[in-house]
């Protein structure tokens, strides 16, 4: 069955960086686009970034453009989200996603 396991979340001060990782299994990873979503307390889930199956195409929400970078390693079935210059408004649970499936999420908290 499809499994997506996120890691790398934590607590960081404004301006700091974190790198989220997601290990995928149970499907043909190299054929699937991958996404990161996030959900802040009291808010709807928000799409953050998308990467095509071979990584040639990447797209970002305006709120993270220039600060976040999505990447993938098809040999390891991994997708990453490098987050730089973090802001308190980036505080959320971050979810790895392939169409129809999401992981359990990893908490990112940005606060001074």
ABEGO torsion letter per residue (X at the ends): XBBBBBBGBEBBBBGBBBBBBBBBBGBBAAABBBBBBBBBBGBBBBBABBBBAAGABBBBBAAABGABBBBBBAAAGBBBBBBBGBBAAABBBBBBBBBGBBBAEBBBBBBX
